[in-house]
């Protein structure tokens, strides 16, 4: 049996980066991926775009077509119902909470990083300690501790943004002269319209009882744009295209299919990192890890994994790195009965519940829908400051793909005019064109604080195709989050009024909105952003956390749990860049530990007559 230096469980963003960094040092790394490298596990399967276009239902996970032995939670697994609790959950991720955890994830090579939006903002310095605001958990490290690794992650992912803009409007700290690898993406047509109408205007936050000045700010993207010649002290940056190959001409060309697939390969996915792996890294797909193995002293020694036909194998290594998503990492620790001295494994589940509002720009205006990424810019003024004591902070993303997240694809607009208005022919084409042209959405991405009551556990009865207990989620939104949504909806009302836009927000029918509730007499609906975090929470004490600041499990030398599951707060930033920075930081620690392991022991020379 081959013994490896490191086993990495999961080939998503975090796992691929850890394997890459260790492979650069010549470490023997085995990456075990539950999903398949090709849709449905077939080596002759179609490319992702063809697989998506030929799928029965065109959903984010359609290109992957998961095998039953490594099922993924899908969008159709969750549906709203009348009555209590107001939703029904089926499929891989079962639920028993008051409100639904409304996000899914992908178990395939590359993980959810193959279908993400590509937004890559940093967390704010104050996000690393929300305890002064009266909620959440404090990180065992600071923004400044992580800042060098943010820069490294921005190189690996290929981030396009303006450091001066991020410094001026978000208060982010960068080294003097720092430039992102690529210049910011051009503002969308919708962004330019909103900036012209709203920059410098003020709206009231009715919960915090203060006014906020509006300013359209570009969002950092892990998506190829124009390289910035100032990057890396004037050395510049060469974009990476398909399979991570250097491609100076690679650019986002506005396909507007970033989810689930970028045909131009401008968006970062873990497959780009895998294309740069050295020869000492081995990927074994269709390998579902079912147990982490430890010796009598609790040190990790390897893993047990199962093939799709149920055959059980064992792999051995000095270090085991769990990088299989916040849900699956916690599930695996629970299956193994490990790392739970604190009682926090699986607890503190967080997401970004997203309040959506949508409408039509005034007659004659063009929002420029479906001409680029789903969001390029937003409002950042509601993310920080004393208002966090009273309500959840939030980012406001501008949705440039019409009403697709709220109402579904454009076919729903066609159906509206065809069946409800009775239009046909040229009249139908004109009506649909005008409606889609003016569509826009506001996406209010809420911070959710760590709460031990929100958790993933093992289902007592239900099993997957390999006989393993399914994950069971218990989830709710607290008053802090609901107050944030109340503030966001009030801000939305003011924005629509300032724009002279038609508000079409309507959280019906019930089946389309499993995430809905009433608060202070008003109805709200939310979607999940797919940003699971907190389930193997990081801290400075083994009594209250699962991993330390390096993402090492307190109770088991040689065992790491990396990814968003380690994050003590999810703040208001899309978490992929922070997850990548943490993974790169952990890879440094793992390499240092392996180097210490390999260092020859120093033997003092024996002296004749000296005592033994």
LUMDREN-798776 format. One record per residue (C-alpha): residue in three letters; y negated, x negated, z. Coordinates in nm, 3 decimals, m for minus. Example, Ala and Ser with C-alpha at 12.3 -4.5 7.8 and 13.67 -1.06 7.14 Angstrom:
2
ALA,0.450,m1.230,0.780;
SER,0.106,m1.367,0.714;
END
This chain:
612
UNK,0.000,0.000,0.000;
UNK,m0.343,m0.135,m0.097;
UNK,m0.574,m0.175,0.200;
UNK,m0.942,m0.122,0.129;
UNK,m1.250,m0.245,0.305;
UNK,m1.404,0.101,0.289;
UNK,m1.290,0.453,0.204;
UNK,m1.568,0.689,0.099;
UNK,m1.485,1.061,0.111;
UNK,m1.694,1.241,m0.150;
UNK,m1.859,1.118,m0.471;
UNK,m2.192,1.300,m0.442;
UNK,m2.533,1.139,m0.401;
UNK,m2.468,0.975,m0.062;
UNK,m2.111,0.868,m0.132;
UNK,m2.189,0.726,m0.475;
UNK,m2.481,0.523,m0.339;
UNK,m2.280,0.383,m0.045;
UNK,m1.996,0.284,m0.280;
UNK,m2.241,0.123,m0.521;
UNK,m2.413,m0.085,m0.256;
UNK,m2.087,m0.208,m0.103;
UNK,m1.939,m0.274,m0.446;
UNK,m2.232,m0.503,m0.523;
UNK,m2.104,m0.724,m0.240;
UNK,m1.754,m0.722,m0.383;
UNK,m1.612,m0.488,m0.121;
UNK,m1.293,m0.306,m0.209;
UNK,m1.402,0.057,m0.199;
UNK,m1.186,0.363,m0.258;
UNK,m1.380,0.683,m0.330;
UNK,m1.177,1.000,m0.277;
UNK,m1.324,1.306,m0.447;
UNK,m1.185,1.655,m0.383;
UNK,m1.314,1.784,m0.715;
UNK,m1.223,1.679,m1.065;
UNK,m1.399,1.440,m1.300;
UNK,m1.358,1.706,m1.572;
UNK,m1.399,2.088,m1.550;
UNK,m1.086,2.252,m1.416;
UNK,m0.919,1.913,m1.365;
UNK,m0.833,1.885,m1.737;
UNK,m0.886,1.543,m1.891;
UNK,m0.947,1.707,m2.232;
UNK,m1.208,1.944,m2.092;
UNK,m1.536,2.006,m2.270;
UNK,m1.860,1.829,m2.183;
UNK,m2.074,1.998,m1.911;
UNK,m2.307,2.175,m2.156;
UNK,m2.024,2.324,m2.360;
UNK,m1.837,2.420,m2.043;
UNK,m2.147,2.600,m1.917;
UNK,m2.219,2.781,m2.244;
UNK,m1.859,2.899,m2.279;
UNK,m1.818,3.011,m1.916;
UNK,m1.757,3.380,m1.845;
UNK,m2.060,3.383,m1.616;
UNK,m2.343,3.133,m1.660;
UNK,m2.401,3.021,m1.302;
UNK,m2.500,2.684,m1.150;
UNK,m2.138,2.586,m1.088;
UNK,m2.011,2.701,m1.426;
UNK,m1.985,2.353,m1.587;
UNK,m1.739,2.243,m1.317;
UNK,m1.495,2.535,m1.310;
UNK,m1.341,2.427,m0.977;
UNK,m0.968,2.424,m0.916;
UNK,m0.841,2.662,m0.642;
UNK,m0.726,2.360,m0.440;
UNK,m1.089,2.243,m0.415;
UNK,m1.280,2.568,m0.437;
UNK,m1.660,2.582,m0.415;
UNK,m1.873,2.857,m0.263;
UNK,m2.020,3.042,m0.560;
UNK,m2.321,3.269,m0.610;
UNK,m2.097,3.569,m0.668;
UNK,m1.919,3.517,m0.333;
UNK,m2.213,3.671,m0.146;
UNK,m2.341,4.024,m0.202;
UNK,m2.573,4.258,m0.018;
UNK,m2.453,4.588,0.126;
UNK,m2.606,4.889,0.292;
UNK,m2.576,4.905,0.669;
UNK,m2.501,4.626,0.916;
UNK,m2.475,4.330,0.874;
UNK,m2.609,4.393,0.526;
UNK,m2.394,4.147,0.335;
UNK,m2.038,4.067,0.236;
UNK,m1.901,3.712,0.201;
UNK,m1.583,3.617,0.018;
UNK,m1.444,3.303,m0.143;
UNK,m1.431,2.957,0.012;
UNK,m1.712,3.002,0.266;
UNK,m1.650,3.293,0.503;
UNK,m1.925,3.427,0.731;
UNK,m1.959,3.631,1.049;
UNK,m2.328,3.595,1.142;
UNK,m2.610,3.851,1.167;
UNK,m2.768,3.715,0.846;
UNK,m2.607,3.526,0.559;
UNK,m2.611,3.157,0.494;
UNK,m2.725,3.210,0.137;
UNK,m2.647,2.873,m0.020;
UNK,m2.348,2.727,m0.199;
UNK,m2.235,2.379,m0.292;
UNK,m2.021,2.215,m0.559;
UNK,m1.691,2.035,m0.504;
UNK,m1.668,1.828,m0.820;
UNK,m1.728,1.467,m0.913;
UNK,m2.097,1.414,m0.842;
UNK,m2.104,1.707,m0.600;
UNK,m2.403,1.934,m0.570;
UNK,m2.609,1.642,m0.703;
UNK,m2.494,1.743,m1.052;
UNK,m2.671,2.081,m1.032;
UNK,m2.975,2.010,m0.814;
UNK,m3.335,2.071,m0.920;
UNK,m3.430,1.703,m0.923;
UNK,m3.721,1.736,m0.677;
UNK,m3.749,1.425,m0.460;
UNK,m4.033,1.443,m0.204;
UNK,m4.039,1.238,0.115;
UNK,m4.050,1.394,0.460;
UNK,m4.382,1.376,0.644;
UNK,m4.420,1.133,0.936;
UNK,m4.456,1.421,1.185;
UNK,m4.133,1.579,1.057;
UNK,m3.931,1.318,1.245;
UNK,m4.022,1.473,1.580;
UNK,m4.085,1.846,1.603;
UNK,m4.029,1.866,1.980;
UNK,m4.407,1.848,2.048;
UNK,m4.434,2.170,1.844;
UNK,m4.183,2.340,2.071;
UNK,m3.876,2.357,1.848;
UNK,m3.606,2.147,1.685;
UNK,m3.479,1.798,1.757;
UNK,m3.630,1.449,1.756;
UNK,m3.491,1.185,1.522;
UNK,m3.371,0.853,1.671;
UNK,m3.580,0.678,1.404;
UNK,m3.927,0.722,1.261;
UNK,m4.081,0.759,0.917;
UNK,m4.179,0.391,0.929;
UNK,m3.820,0.292,1.009;
UNK,m3.701,0.478,0.700;
UNK,m3.992,0.392,0.468;
UNK,m3.836,0.079,0.309;
UNK,m3.523,0.281,0.234;
UNK,m3.734,0.558,0.078;
UNK,m3.863,0.297,m0.166;
UNK,m3.510,0.179,m0.238;
UNK,m3.396,0.539,m0.295;
UNK,m3.688,0.600,m0.531;
UNK,m3.567,0.304,m0.739;
UNK,m3.203,0.416,m0.741;
UNK,m3.286,0.777,m0.830;
UNK,m3.573,0.691,m1.064;
UNK,m3.859,0.890,m0.912;
UNK,m4.173,0.991,m1.101;
UNK,m4.482,1.058,m0.885;
UNK,m4.832,0.943,m0.794;
UNK,m4.844,0.747,m0.467;
UNK,m5.222,0.785,m0.439;
UNK,m5.192,1.164,m0.469;
UNK,m4.911,1.175,m0.212;
UNK,m5.112,0.957,0.026;
UNK,m5.434,1.158,m0.013;
UNK,m5.292,1.510,0.015;
UNK,m4.984,1.465,0.233;
UNK,m5.081,1.172,0.453;
UNK,m4.778,0.967,0.350;
UNK,m4.785,0.597,0.430;
UNK,m4.695,0.347,0.157;
UNK,m4.730,m0.031,0.141;
UNK,m5.054,m0.143,m0.021;
UNK,m5.027,m0.136,m0.398;
UNK,m4.704,0.065,m0.407;
UNK,m4.641,0.258,m0.728;
UNK,m4.348,0.488,m0.797;
UNK,m4.106,0.375,m1.070;
UNK,m4.254,0.629,m1.313;
UNK,m4.583,0.808,m1.353;
UNK,m4.589,1.173,m1.242;
UNK,m4.458,1.437,m1.480;
UNK,m4.731,1.625,m1.666;
UNK,m4.846,1.941,m1.489;
UNK,m4.691,2.261,m1.622;
UNK,m4.911,2.517,m1.796;
UNK,m4.877,2.740,m1.488;
UNK,m4.987,2.452,m1.263;
UNK,m5.302,2.398,m1.469;
UNK,m5.385,2.768,m1.462;
UNK,m5.341,2.786,m1.084;
UNK,m5.544,2.470,m1.028;
UNK,m5.831,2.605,m1.237;
UNK,m5.834,2.935,m1.049;
UNK,m5.745,2.826,m0.695;
UNK,m5.827,2.461,m0.619;
UNK,m6.083,2.451,m0.340;
UNK,m6.039,2.819,m0.250;
UNK,m5.929,2.911,0.101;
UNK,m5.673,3.158,0.230;
UNK,m5.606,3.277,0.582;
UNK,m5.288,3.199,0.773;
UNK,m5.262,3.523,0.976;
UNK,m5.009,3.381,1.223;
UNK,m5.191,3.056,1.300;
UNK,m5.532,3.228,1.265;
UNK,m5.679,2.951,1.052;
UNK,m5.787,2.899,0.695;
UNK,m5.611,2.660,0.459;
UNK,m5.776,2.502,0.157;
UNK,m5.569,2.527,m0.159;
UNK,m5.497,2.224,m0.375;
UNK,m5.234,2.195,m0.648;
UNK,m5.032,1.877,m0.586;
UNK,m4.760,1.731,m0.807;
UNK,m4.408,1.711,m0.666;
UNK,m4.210,1.384,m0.695;
UNK,m3.918,1.419,m0.938;
UNK,m3.598,1.218,m0.982;
UNK,m3.639,1.272,m1.352;
UNK,m3.733,1.025,m1.622;
UNK,m4.095,1.018,m1.727;
UNK,m4.326,0.741,m1.842;
UNK,m4.250,0.413,m1.660;
UNK,m4.535,0.281,m1.449;
UNK,m4.609,m0.083,m1.543;
UNK,m4.744,m0.142,m1.191;
UNK,m4.403,m0.080,m1.033;
UNK,m4.238,m0.366,m0.843;
UNK,m4.544,m0.589,m0.843;
UNK,m4.602,m0.547,m1.217;
UNK,m4.239,m0.594,m1.325;
UNK,m4.219,m0.233,m1.433;
UNK,m3.919,0.000,m1.447;
UNK,m3.660,0.078,m1.713;
UNK,m3.536,0.441,m1.698;
UNK,m3.164,0.502,m1.680;
UNK,m3.005,0.748,m1.919;
UNK,m2.651,0.880,m1.952;
UNK,m2.397,0.705,m1.726;
UNK,m2.677,0.503,m1.571;
UNK,m2.728,0.284,m1.876;
UNK,m3.078,0.137,m1.923;
UNK,m3.263,0.357,m2.171;
UNK,m3.633,0.271,m2.210;
UNK,m3.692,0.583,m2.421;
UNK,m3.523,0.833,m2.189;
UNK,m3.760,1.116,m2.102;
UNK,m3.754,1.472,m1.977;
UNK,m3.798,1.675,m2.296;
UNK,m3.828,2.019,m2.140;
UNK,m3.483,2.168,m2.202;
UNK,m3.537,2.392,m1.896;
UNK,m3.166,2.382,m1.813;
UNK,m3.191,2.132,m1.526;
UNK,m2.965,2.366,m1.333;
UNK,m2.685,2.323,m1.412;
UNK,m2.713,2.048,m1.674;
UNK,m2.977,1.820,m1.828;
UNK,m2.872,1.764,m2.193;
UNK,m3.113,1.469,m2.229;
UNK,m2.975,1.304,m1.912;
UNK,m3.327,1.250,m1.783;
UNK,m3.249,1.404,m1.443;
UNK,m3.074,1.183,m1.187;
UNK,m2.720,1.273,m1.094;
UNK,m2.464,1.066,m0.900;
UNK,m2.283,1.003,m1.230;
UNK,m2.565,0.761,m1.315;
UNK,m2.492,0.562,m1.000;
UNK,m2.118,0.572,m1.070;
UNK,m2.184,0.424,m1.414;
UNK,m2.321,0.116,m1.236;
UNK,m2.029,0.068,m0.998;
UNK,m1.865,m0.273,m0.998;
UNK,m1.498,m0.336,m1.063;
UNK,m1.413,m0.337,m0.692;
UNK,m1.491,0.036,m0.662;
UNK,m1.212,0.283,m0.743;
UNK,m1.262,0.657,m0.789;
UNK,m0.964,0.884,m0.726;
UNK,m1.043,1.248,m0.805;
UNK,m0.846,1.562,m0.717;
UNK,m0.785,1.411,m0.373;
UNK,m0.861,1.652,m0.088;
UNK,m0.895,1.462,0.237;
UNK,m0.738,1.666,0.516;
UNK,m0.750,1.429,0.814;
UNK,m0.920,1.112,0.933;
UNK,m0.676,0.872,1.096;
UNK,m0.761,0.671,1.409;
UNK,m0.564,0.426,1.622;
UNK,m0.497,0.445,1.994;
UNK,m0.844,0.312,2.075;
UNK,m1.014,0.571,1.854;
UNK,m1.101,0.331,1.570;
UNK,m1.086,0.477,1.219;
UNK,m0.799,0.333,1.017;
UNK,m0.781,0.554,0.710;
UNK,m0.737,0.908,0.583;
UNK,m0.470,1.154,0.484;
UNK,m0.534,1.326,0.150;
UNK,m0.362,1.586,m0.064;
UNK,m0.329,1.626,m0.437;
UNK,m0.367,1.965,m0.600;
UNK,0.010,2.019,m0.588;
UNK,0.006,1.965,m0.210;
UNK,0.158,1.615,m0.204;
UNK,0.031,1.418,0.097;
UNK,m0.076,1.053,0.075;
UNK,m0.235,0.806,0.314;
UNK,m0.503,0.546,0.238;
UNK,m0.601,0.268,0.480;
UNK,m0.933,0.089,0.534;
UNK,m1.141,m0.081,0.801;
UNK,m1.428,0.164,0.754;
UNK,m1.418,0.534,0.665;
UNK,m1.736,0.702,0.537;
UNK,m1.749,1.081,0.523;
UNK,m1.989,1.187,0.247;
UNK,m1.845,1.523,0.144;
UNK,m2.144,1.757,0.211;
UNK,m2.269,1.883,0.547;
UNK,m2.017,2.169,0.547;
UNK,m1.713,1.970,0.441;
UNK,m1.792,1.669,0.664;
UNK,m1.801,1.897,0.968;
UNK,m1.489,2.078,0.853;
UNK,m1.304,1.749,0.817;
UNK,m1.410,1.627,1.162;
UNK,m1.293,1.956,1.309;
UNK,m0.963,1.937,1.119;
UNK,m0.918,1.586,1.258;
UNK,m1.021,1.674,1.614;
UNK,m1.269,1.386,1.616;
UNK,m1.625,1.295,1.717;
UNK,m1.690,1.606,1.926;
UNK,m1.756,1.467,2.273;
UNK,m2.100,1.630,2.255;
UNK,m1.964,1.964,2.135;
UNK,m2.208,1.947,1.842;
UNK,m1.974,1.902,1.545;
UNK,m2.044,2.187,1.306;
UNK,m2.341,2.312,1.504;
UNK,m2.716,2.302,1.427;
UNK,m2.661,2.422,1.070;
UNK,m2.992,2.436,0.887;
UNK,m3.104,2.530,0.538;
UNK,m3.432,2.606,0.367;
UNK,m3.443,2.986,0.353;
UNK,m3.674,3.055,0.058;
UNK,m3.903,3.356,0.050;
UNK,m3.962,3.454,m0.311;
UNK,m4.254,3.651,m0.449;
UNK,m4.309,3.713,m0.818;
UNK,m4.539,3.880,m1.063;
UNK,m4.733,3.871,m1.389;
UNK,m5.043,3.672,m1.469;
UNK,m5.340,3.875,m1.599;
UNK,m5.326,4.016,m1.952;
UNK,m5.363,3.751,m2.220;
UNK,m5.251,3.460,m1.999;
UNK,m4.948,3.242,m2.070;
UNK,m4.752,3.090,m1.782;
UNK,m4.562,2.855,m2.014;
UNK,m4.221,2.965,m1.887;
UNK,m3.901,2.773,m1.967;
UNK,m4.083,2.468,m2.104;
UNK,m3.972,2.209,m1.850;
UNK,m3.836,2.172,m1.496;
UNK,m3.817,2.482,m1.277;
UNK,m4.108,2.359,m1.065;
UNK,m4.347,2.068,m1.116;
UNK,m4.619,2.125,m0.856;
UNK,m4.703,2.324,m0.545;
UNK,m4.928,2.381,m0.245;
UNK,m4.867,2.137,0.042;
UNK,m5.127,2.255,0.296;
UNK,m4.888,2.472,0.500;
UNK,m4.640,2.196,0.587;
UNK,m4.803,2.026,0.884;
UNK,m5.033,2.054,1.182;
UNK,m5.061,2.265,1.499;
UNK,m4.964,2.585,1.314;
UNK,m4.603,2.466,1.345;
UNK,m4.612,2.573,1.709;
UNK,m4.654,2.935,1.603;
UNK,m4.453,2.969,1.284;
UNK,m4.221,2.771,1.060;
UNK,m4.403,2.541,0.817;
UNK,m4.342,2.584,0.446;
UNK,m4.397,2.434,0.105;
UNK,m4.507,2.654,m0.184;
UNK,m4.334,2.568,m0.511;
UNK,m4.460,2.718,m0.837;
UNK,m4.166,2.868,m1.027;
UNK,m4.197,2.810,m1.401;
UNK,m3.870,2.976,m1.504;
UNK,m4.004,3.328,m1.487;
UNK,m3.821,3.561,m1.252;
UNK,m3.477,3.409,m1.296;
UNK,m3.421,3.327,m0.928;
UNK,m3.553,3.665,m0.812;
UNK,m3.429,3.904,m1.079;
UNK,m3.181,3.714,m1.292;
UNK,m3.197,3.588,m1.653;
UNK,m3.419,3.733,m1.924;
UNK,m3.152,3.985,m2.019;
UNK,m3.274,4.193,m1.724;
UNK,m3.619,4.217,m1.887;
UNK,m3.463,4.324,m2.214;
UNK,m3.259,4.587,m2.031;
UNK,m3.573,4.718,m1.856;
UNK,m3.756,4.793,m2.181;
UNK,m3.446,4.902,m2.370;
UNK,m3.292,5.144,m2.120;
UNK,m3.583,5.241,m1.895;
UNK,m3.864,5.248,m2.149;
UNK,m3.663,5.332,m2.460;
UNK,m3.821,5.060,m2.676;
UNK,m3.654,4.903,m2.977;
UNK,m3.726,4.684,m3.276;
UNK,m4.062,4.510,m3.306;
UNK,m4.203,4.709,m3.016;
UNK,m3.922,4.586,m2.792;
UNK,m3.975,4.225,m2.902;
UNK,m4.349,4.243,m2.832;
UNK,m4.302,4.400,m2.489;
UNK,m4.034,4.152,m2.382;
UNK,m4.235,3.857,m2.515;
UNK,m4.551,3.964,m2.332;
UNK,m4.365,4.022,m2.007;
UNK,m4.177,3.693,m2.007;
UNK,m4.482,3.496,m2.120;
UNK,m4.679,3.609,m1.813;
UNK,m4.403,3.575,m1.552;
UNK,m4.433,3.336,m1.258;
UNK,m4.287,3.303,m0.910;
UNK,m4.393,3.155,m0.579;
UNK,m4.114,2.991,m0.378;
UNK,m4.194,2.950,m0.007;
UNK,m3.948,2.693,0.128;
UNK,m3.921,2.739,0.506;
UNK,m3.827,2.483,0.766;
UNK,m3.545,2.597,0.991;
UNK,m3.507,2.420,1.325;
UNK,m3.178,2.294,1.467;
UNK,m3.007,2.570,1.666;
UNK,m2.654,2.514,1.805;
UNK,m2.577,2.884,1.751;
UNK,m2.595,2.833,1.374;
UNK,m2.268,2.663,1.292;
UNK,m1.967,2.603,1.072;
UNK,m1.625,2.624,1.237;
UNK,m1.265,2.663,1.122;
UNK,m1.155,3.012,1.031;
UNK,m0.883,3.124,1.274;
UNK,m0.677,3.300,1.007;
UNK,m0.788,3.236,0.649;
UNK,m0.650,2.932,0.461;
UNK,m0.728,2.767,0.130;
UNK,m0.479,2.693,m0.148;
UNK,m0.361,2.378,0.032;
UNK,m0.307,2.561,0.361;
UNK,m0.619,2.423,0.532;
UNK,m0.842,2.654,0.739;
UNK,m1.142,2.780,0.548;
UNK,m1.491,2.705,0.679;
UNK,m1.645,2.992,0.878;
UNK,m2.024,3.011,0.906;
UNK,m2.224,3.184,1.178;
UNK,m2.590,3.201,1.079;
UNK,m2.919,3.368,1.166;
UNK,m3.295,3.322,1.137;
UNK,m3.495,3.293,1.458;
UNK,m3.841,3.435,1.527;
UNK,m4.007,3.105,1.437;
UNK,m3.870,3.126,1.082;
UNK,m3.945,3.496,1.051;
UNK,m4.305,3.436,1.160;
UNK,m4.322,3.168,0.891;
UNK,m4.209,3.419,0.634;
UNK,m4.466,3.669,0.758;
UNK,m4.738,3.408,0.713;
UNK,m4.603,3.315,0.370;
UNK,m4.599,3.675,0.249;
UNK,m4.957,3.724,0.367;
UNK,m5.059,3.405,0.185;
UNK,m4.881,3.534,m0.126;
UNK,m5.076,3.862,m0.110;
UNK,m5.402,3.667,m0.102;
UNK,m5.296,3.441,m0.391;
UNK,m5.208,3.738,m0.610;
UNK,m5.546,3.895,m0.531;
UNK,m5.736,3.575,m0.614;
UNK,m5.547,3.543,m0.942;
UNK,m5.580,3.908,m1.039;
UNK,m5.201,3.903,m1.090;
UNK,m4.961,4.197,m1.078;
UNK,m4.723,4.169,m0.782;
UNK,m4.371,4.281,m0.876;
UNK,m4.199,4.159,m0.558;
UNK,m3.930,4.407,m0.454;
UNK,m3.626,4.317,m0.242;
UNK,m3.404,4.587,m0.389;
UNK,m3.136,4.683,m0.474;
UNK,m2.944,4.591,m0.161;
UNK,m2.658,4.433,m0.357;
UNK,m2.896,4.174,m0.507;
UNK,m3.048,4.074,m0.172;
UNK,m2.785,3.986,0.090;
UNK,m3.054,3.785,0.269;
UNK,m3.293,4.063,0.369;
UNK,m3.436,4.189,0.696;
UNK,m3.733,4.368,0.846;
UNK,m3.989,4.195,1.063;
UNK,m4.290,4.369,1.216;
UNK,m4.227,4.668,0.992;
UNK,m4.222,4.479,0.663;
UNK,m3.922,4.398,0.442;
UNK,m3.838,4.039,0.352;
UNK,m3.577,3.882,0.130;
UNK,m3.469,3.521,0.103;
UNK,m3.248,3.298,m0.106;
UNK,m3.079,2.979,0.010;
UNK,m3.210,2.649,m0.126;
UNK,m2.871,2.477,m0.102;
UNK,m3.000,2.229,0.157;
UNK,m2.735,2.238,0.431;
UNK,m2.811,1.999,0.717;
UNK,m2.751,1.925,1.084;
UNK,m2.375,1.975,1.119;
UNK,m2.302,1.622,1.245;
UNK,m2.642,1.573,1.397;
UNK,m2.798,1.235,1.461;
UNK,m2.937,1.137,1.800;
UNK,m2.986,0.865,2.058;
UNK,m2.712,0.979,2.299;
UNK,m2.341,1.055,2.253;
UNK,m2.385,1.341,2.500;
UNK,m2.609,1.538,2.263;
UNK,m2.530,1.416,1.909;
UNK,m2.243,1.327,1.677;
UNK,m2.376,1.014,1.506;
UNK,m2.626,0.743,1.593;
UNK,m2.928,0.627,1.393;
UNK,m2.697,0.442,1.149;
UNK,m2.484,0.758,1.101;
UNK,m2.194,0.597,1.293;
UNK,m1.981,0.841,1.491;
UNK,m2.037,0.759,1.856;
UNK,m1.674,0.797,1.957;
UNK,m1.497,0.619,1.671;
UNK,m1.575,0.262,1.559;
UNK,m1.550,0.231,1.183;
UNK,m1.619,0.599,1.118;
UNK,m1.944,0.710,0.953;
UNK,m2.058,1.063,0.865;
UNK,m2.342,1.031,0.615;
UNK,m2.556,1.287,0.437;
UNK,m2.783,1.576,0.525;
UNK,m2.543,1.677,0.801;
UNK,m2.688,1.390,1.007;
UNK,m3.047,1.512,0.983;
UNK,m3.192,1.645,1.313;
UNK,m3.455,1.839,1.117;
UNK,m3.473,1.955,0.759;
UNK,m3.856,1.985,0.756;
UNK,m4.005,2.126,0.433;
UNK,m3.900,1.861,0.182;
UNK,m3.607,1.895,m0.053;
UNK,m3.370,1.665,0.138;
UNK,m3.198,1.463,m0.137;
UNK,m3.433,1.165,m0.126;
UNK,m3.411,1.147,0.254;
UNK,m3.032,1.172,0.235;
UNK,m3.028,0.890,m0.021;
UNK,m3.252,0.673,0.197;
UNK,m3.026,0.730,0.498;
UNK,m2.716,0.648,0.292;
UNK,m2.867,0.321,0.170;
UNK,m2.963,0.232,0.527;
UNK,m2.607,0.301,0.646;
UNK,m2.465,0.090,0.362;
UNK,m2.667,m0.204,0.495;
UNK,m2.515,m0.155,0.840;
UNK,m2.161,m0.126,0.700;
UNK,m2.203,m0.445,0.498;
UNK,m2.338,m0.627,0.805;
UNK,m2.036,m0.513,1.007;
UNK,m1.793,m0.624,0.737;
UNK,m1.968,m0.959,0.710;
UNK,m1.930,m1.006,1.086;
UNK,m1.562,m0.914,1.053;
UNK,m1.512,m1.181,0.787;
UNK,m1.701,m1.456,0.967;
UNK,m1.460,m1.730,1.085;
UNK,m1.421,m1.746,1.461;
UNK,m1.585,m2.048,1.619;
UNK,m1.327,m2.256,1.804;
UNK,m1.456,m2.510,2.056;
UNK,m1.289,m2.852,2.020;
UNK,m1.033,m2.930,2.286;
UNK,m1.117,m3.215,2.524;
UNK,m0.829,m3.416,2.668;
UNK,m0.792,m3.348,3.036;
UNK,m1.013,m3.036,3.026;
UNK,m0.878,m2.731,3.208;
UNK,m0.690,m2.493,2.984;
END
